[in-house]
Amino acid sequence: MDYYVMTLFPEMIDTCLSTSITGRAAKKGILGFHTVNIRDYATNKHGHVDDYPYGGGAGMVIQAEPIHLACEDIKKNIGNSPRVIYLTPQGRVFDQNMAKELAKEEELILLCGHYEGIDERIIEMDVTDCISIGDYVLTGGELAALVVIDAVSRMVPGVLSNSESGMNESFEDNLLEYPQYTRPVEYQGLRVPDILLSGHHANVTEWRRKQSLLRTAQYRPDLLEKVKLTKKDMDYLKDFLCN
């Protein structure tokens, strides 16, 4: 899978994606990361890509032309027209299901805004998806792009070393992940639950399911509305809520 990131600060993208899981996947050729500096497509001698907004107001707006030229150049180089994602607080809120959906693509173009945003005509001409990573405002779209790339990349086959690592995590089946423990068995007076030491896989699976339900009910009860609950799940939650 190849990502093309249109940005004013390519070093932010390059530095983060060259490390950890994404960096290893890139070295193996599973992922490809390509940063495109919007300033390279400025058509004035000073390299400016922003201007004052029509109608007045604070801040600057990135002009349409350099973004459009950069986007067209990317499409020409790869030979097709992939989805173009604009990172903006006005977009659809990013979640695990969206990460799975985007992981099916062979290429993605991500557009990072800055200042007061981008000329609206780019959204009309080039953007296919507007995505938000939450209800808050960042100084630019680079951090949001990195969040999307990281979450999507985990869903790409071969990126994670353990094939099960991406399957039993928070938000799979709309549940938060169960508690995890490792050695030693006891630390500062706190023990690993005995059931995890029992070697009884069926009981461990049932315990983890209950813990996921419990955590979700405690911290994200809104997610339970999307969960397909069994009768056993409902009985367990009923006992928990009653207590």
C-alpha positions as CSV (number, residue, x, y, z in Angstrom):
1,M,0.0,0.0,0.0
2,D,1.3,3.5,-0.9
3,Y,0.5,6.7,0.9
4,Y,1.0,10.1,-0.7
5,V,0.9,13.0,1.8
6,M,0.5,16.6,0.5
7,T,1.9,18.8,3.2
8,L,3.8,22.1,3.9
9,F,5.9,20.2,6.5
10,P,7.1,16.9,4.9
11,E,9.8,16.4,7.6
12,M,7.0,15.8,10.2
13,I,5.7,12.9,8.1
14,D,9.0,11.5,7.1
15,T,10.4,11.4,10.7
16,C,7.5,9.7,12.3
17,L,6.8,7.1,9.6
18,S,10.4,6.0,9.4
19,T,10.3,4.4,12.9
20,S,8.6,1.5,14.7
21,I,6.1,-0.7,12.9
22,T,5.5,1.6,9.9
23,G,9.3,2.0,9.4
24,R,9.8,-1.8,9.4
25,A,6.9,-2.3,7.0
26,A,8.4,0.3,4.6
27,K,11.8,-1.4,4.6
28,K,10.1,-4.7,3.7
29,G,8.3,-3.0,0.9
30,I,4.8,-3.6,2.3
31,L,4.1,0.1,2.8
32,G,5.3,3.1,0.7
33,F,5.4,6.6,2.1
34,H,5.7,9.6,-0.3
35,T,5.6,13.2,0.9
36,V,4.7,15.9,-1.5
37,N,5.6,19.5,-0.5
38,I,2.8,21.8,-1.6
39,R,5.3,24.7,-1.8
40,D,7.0,23.0,-4.7
41,Y,3.9,23.8,-6.8
42,A,3.8,27.5,-6.0
43,T,3.5,29.5,-9.2
44,N,5.0,32.8,-7.8
45,K,8.7,33.6,-7.4
46,H,8.4,33.9,-3.6
47,G,7.0,30.4,-3.2
48,H,3.9,31.6,-1.3
49,V,1.0,29.1,-1.2
50,D,-1.4,31.1,1.0
51,D,-3.4,34.3,0.9
52,Y,-5.9,36.3,2.8
53,P,-9.5,35.0,2.9
54,Y,-12.1,36.7,0.8
55,G,-14.6,38.4,3.0
56,G,-12.1,39.2,5.7
57,G,-11.2,37.4,8.9
58,A,-8.1,36.3,10.7
59,G,-5.5,34.0,9.4
60,M,-4.5,32.8,5.9
61,V,-6.0,30.2,3.5
62,I,-3.9,27.8,1.3
63,Q,-4.6,28.6,-2.3
64,A,-6.3,26.1,-4.6
65,E,-3.8,26.0,-7.4
66,P,-0.7,24.6,-5.7
67,I,-2.8,21.9,-4.1
68,H,-4.6,21.0,-7.3
69,L,-1.3,20.9,-9.3
70,A,0.3,18.6,-6.6
71,C,-2.7,16.3,-6.6
72,E,-2.8,16.1,-10.4
73,D,0.9,15.3,-10.5
74,I,0.5,12.5,-8.0
75,K,-2.3,10.9,-10.0
76,K,-0.3,11.3,-13.2
77,N,2.8,9.6,-11.7
78,I,0.9,6.6,-10.3
79,G,-1.4,6.2,-13.3
80,N,-4.8,6.3,-11.5
81,S,-7.0,8.4,-9.3
82,P,-7.0,7.1,-5.7
83,R,-9.1,8.5,-2.9
84,V,-8.0,11.9,-1.7
85,I,-8.5,12.4,2.1
86,Y,-8.6,15.9,3.5
87,L,-7.9,16.0,7.3
88,T,-10.3,18.5,8.8
89,P,-12.4,18.9,12.0
90,Q,-15.4,19.2,9.7
91,G,-15.0,15.7,8.4
92,R,-16.5,12.3,9.3
93,V,-15.0,11.1,12.6
94,F,-12.3,8.4,12.0
95,D,-12.9,5.0,13.7
96,Q,-11.7,1.4,13.4
97,N,-14.3,0.5,10.8
98,M,-13.1,3.3,8.6
99,A,-9.5,2.1,9.1
100,K,-10.5,-1.3,7.8
101,E,-12.3,0.2,4.9
102,L,-9.3,2.4,3.9
103,A,-6.9,-0.6,4.3
104,K,-8.5,-2.2,1.2
105,E,-7.1,0.6,-1.0
106,E,-3.9,0.2,-2.9
107,E,-3.1,3.9,-2.7
108,L,-4.3,6.9,-0.7
109,I,-3.6,10.6,-1.0
110,L,-3.8,12.6,2.2
111,L,-4.1,16.3,2.2
112,C,-2.8,18.2,5.3
113,G,-4.3,21.7,5.7
114,H,-2.8,24.5,7.7
115,Y,-3.5,28.1,8.8
116,E,-7.3,28.6,8.4
117,G,-7.7,25.7,6.0
118,I,-7.7,25.3,2.3
119,D,-9.7,27.0,-0.6
120,E,-13.1,25.3,-0.7
121,R,-12.8,24.7,-4.4
122,I,-10.2,22.0,-3.7
123,I,-12.8,20.1,-1.7
124,E,-15.2,20.4,-4.7
125,M,-12.6,19.4,-7.3
126,D,-10.2,16.9,-5.8
127,V,-11.2,15.7,-2.3
128,T,-13.2,12.4,-2.1
129,D,-13.2,12.0,1.8
130,C,-13.1,14.5,4.6
131,I,-11.9,12.9,7.8
132,S,-11.6,14.2,11.4
133,I,-9.7,12.5,14.2
134,G,-11.8,14.2,16.9
135,D,-13.7,17.3,18.0
136,Y,-10.7,19.6,18.5
137,V,-8.5,21.8,16.4
138,L,-4.9,21.2,15.6
139,T,-2.4,23.6,14.0
140,G,-2.2,21.5,10.9
141,G,-3.3,18.2,9.4
142,E,0.0,16.4,9.7
143,L,-0.6,14.8,13.1
144,A,-4.1,13.8,12.0
145,A,-2.6,12.3,8.8
146,L,-0.2,10.3,10.9
147,V,-2.9,9.0,13.1
148,V,-4.9,7.8,10.1
149,I,-1.9,6.2,8.4
150,D,-0.8,4.4,11.6
151,A,-4.3,3.0,12.2
152,V,-4.9,2.0,8.6
153,S,-1.5,0.4,8.2
154,R,-2.1,-2.0,11.1
155,M,-4.9,-3.5,9.0
156,V,-2.7,-4.1,5.9
157,P,-1.7,-7.8,5.7
158,G,1.9,-8.4,6.7
159,V,2.5,-5.1,8.6
160,L,2.0,-6.6,12.0
161,S,4.4,-9.5,13.0
162,N,1.7,-11.4,14.8
163,S,-1.3,-12.1,12.5
164,E,-3.6,-12.0,15.5
165,S,-2.4,-8.6,16.9
166,G,-4.8,-6.6,14.8
167,M,-7.8,-8.8,15.7
168,N,-8.1,-8.7,19.4
169,E,-7.7,-5.0,20.2
170,S,-9.9,-2.2,21.4
171,F,-12.8,-1.4,19.1
172,E,-12.8,-4.8,17.5
173,D,-16.5,-5.8,17.7
174,N,-17.0,-2.3,19.2
175,L,-15.6,-3.5,22.6
176,L,-12.6,-2.1,24.5
177,E,-9.7,-4.6,24.9
178,Y,-9.5,-6.8,28.1
179,P,-6.6,-6.2,30.6
180,Q,-3.2,-7.6,29.7
181,Y,-0.5,-8.9,32.1
182,T,3.0,-10.2,31.8
183,R,5.8,-11.4,34.2
184,P,6.2,-11.4,37.1
185,V,3.1,-13.0,38.5
186,E,3.1,-10.7,41.5
187,Y,4.3,-7.0,41.6
188,Q,3.9,-4.6,44.5
189,G,1.3,-6.9,46.0
190,L,-0.8,-7.1,42.9
191,R,-1.2,-10.6,41.3
192,V,-2.1,-11.7,37.8
193,P,-5.6,-13.1,37.8
194,D,-5.3,-16.9,38.5
195,I,-7.5,-17.8,35.5
196,L,-4.8,-16.5,33.2
197,L,-2.3,-18.9,34.8
198,S,-4.6,-21.8,34.5
199,G,-3.9,-22.9,31.0
200,H,-7.6,-23.4,30.4
201,H,-8.1,-21.7,27.1
202,A,-11.9,-21.7,27.1
203,N,-12.1,-20.2,30.5
204,V,-9.5,-17.5,29.6
205,T,-11.5,-16.6,26.5
206,E,-14.7,-16.3,28.5
207,W,-12.9,-14.2,31.2
208,R,-11.5,-11.8,28.5
209,R,-14.9,-11.4,26.9
210,K,-16.4,-10.5,30.3
211,Q,-13.6,-8.0,31.0
212,S,-14.1,-6.4,27.6
213,L,-17.8,-6.0,28.3
214,L,-17.0,-4.6,31.8
215,R,-14.5,-2.0,30.5
216,T,-16.8,-0.9,27.7
217,A,-19.7,-0.5,30.1
218,Q,-17.5,1.5,32.5
219,Y,-15.7,3.8,30.0
220,R,-17.6,3.7,26.7
221,P,-21.2,2.7,27.3
222,D,-22.1,4.3,24.1
223,L,-20.3,1.5,22.2
224,L,-22.5,-1.2,23.7
225,E,-25.4,-0.1,21.4
226,K,-23.4,-1.4,18.5
227,V,-22.4,-4.7,20.0
228,K,-24.1,-8.0,19.2
229,L,-24.7,-9.2,22.7
230,T,-25.3,-12.8,23.5
231,K,-27.7,-13.9,26.3
232,K,-24.6,-14.7,28.4
233,D,-23.3,-11.2,27.7
234,M,-26.5,-9.6,28.7
235,D,-26.8,-11.6,31.9
236,Y,-23.2,-10.7,32.9
237,L,-23.8,-7.0,32.2
238,K,-27.1,-7.1,34.1
239,D,-25.3,-8.5,37.1
240,F,-22.6,-5.8,36.8
241,L,-25.0,-3.0,36.5
242,C,-27.1,-4.2,39.4
243,N,-24.1,-4.3,41.6
